[in-house]
Amino acid sequence: MPGDIDVHQPDFFKTINTAFTSTSIDDWKTYLRWHLIHGAASALSSDFVNEDFNFKEKTLRGTQQIKPRWKRVILSEDGAIGEALGKLYVAEYFPPEAKARALELIN
């Protein structure tokens, strides 16, 4: 029937509804602002990068030193285009016979 929704985790929706209705709008604004800044920190000025590192890496994970900028850029790009770049590399430099040999080795 159109309009029906099959919910596999009803407890989640009950809990999130409670959170939505019991949390002030100012708290939600702060929470969402933090997530926006945290998500964009690596693309912002060094002040944001450093503060994000100090909290996320230093405080939460115990990492003592931030990676050099060139390494952070490489990691970011690899995360964004690594899979697509890998496919292009394989298409250019990995002939079908090599794939067949590799599959033969693992089977």
C-alpha positions in Angstrom: 0.0 0.0 0.0 1.5 3.4 -0.9 2.6 5.5 2.0 3.4 2.5 4.3 6.9 2.3 5.7 8.4 -0.9 7.0 10.5 0.0 10.0 13.0 -2.7 11.1 14.3 -0.7 14.1 11.3 0.8 15.8 13.2 1.4 19.1 15.6 3.6 17.3 12.8 5.9 16.0 11.2 6.0 19.5 14.5 7.0 21.0 15.4 9.6 18.4 11.9 11.0 18.7 12.5 11.4 22.5 15.8 13.1 21.7 14.2 15.5 19.2 11.4 16.5 21.6 13.4 16.7 24.8 16.4 18.6 23.6 16.3 22.3 23.2 16.6 23.9 19.8 19.8 25.7 21.0 21.4 22.4 21.9 20.5 21.0 18.5 22.0 24.1 16.8 25.2 23.7 18.8 25.4 20.0 18.0 24.8 20.5 14.3 27.2 23.4 14.1 29.9 21.3 15.7 29.3 18.4 13.2 29.4 20.9 10.3 32.7 22.4 11.5 34.2 19.0 12.4 33.3 17.6 9.0 34.8 20.6 7.1 37.8 21.2 9.4 40.4 19.7 7.1 39.4 22.1 4.4 39.4 25.2 6.6 42.2 27.3 8.0 45.0 25.9 10.0 43.3 27.1 13.2 40.4 24.7 12.5 42.7 21.9 11.4 44.8 22.2 14.6 41.8 22.3 16.9 40.2 19.4 15.2 43.4 17.4 15.6 43.8 18.4 19.2 40.3 17.1 20.0 39.8 14.1 17.7 43.3 12.8 17.4 45.2 14.0 20.5 42.4 13.8 23.1 40.4 10.9 21.8 43.0 8.7 20.2 46.3 9.8 22.0 48.1 10.8 18.7 50.8 13.2 19.7 51.7 14.9 16.4 49.7 15.9 13.4 50.8 14.5 10.1 52.5 16.9 7.7 50.1 18.7 5.4 51.3 16.9 2.3 50.5 13.5 3.9 47.0 14.7 5.0 46.3 15.9 1.4 47.4 12.5 0.0 45.2 10.6 2.5 42.3 12.9 1.7 42.7 12.4 -2.0 43.2 8.7 -1.7 40.0 8.5 0.3 38.1 10.5 -2.3 39.4 9.1 -5.6 41.5 6.0 -4.6 39.1 3.4 -5.8 38.4 5.1 -9.1 42.1 5.8 -9.7 42.8 2.1 -8.9 40.3 1.0 -11.5 41.9 3.3 -14.1 45.4 1.9 -13.2 44.2 -1.7 -13.6 42.5 -0.9 -16.9 45.7 0.6 -18.2 48.4 -1.7 -16.7 46.8 -5.0 -15.7 45.9 -7.1 -18.8 43.0 -9.6 -18.6 45.6 -12.5 -18.7 47.1 -11.2 -15.5 43.7 -11.2 -13.8 43.1 -14.8 -15.0 46.5 -15.9 -13.6 45.8 -14.1 -10.2 42.4 -15.8 -10.0 43.9 -19.1 -10.8 46.4 -18.6 -7.9 43.7 -18.0 -5.3 41.3 -20.6 -6.5 
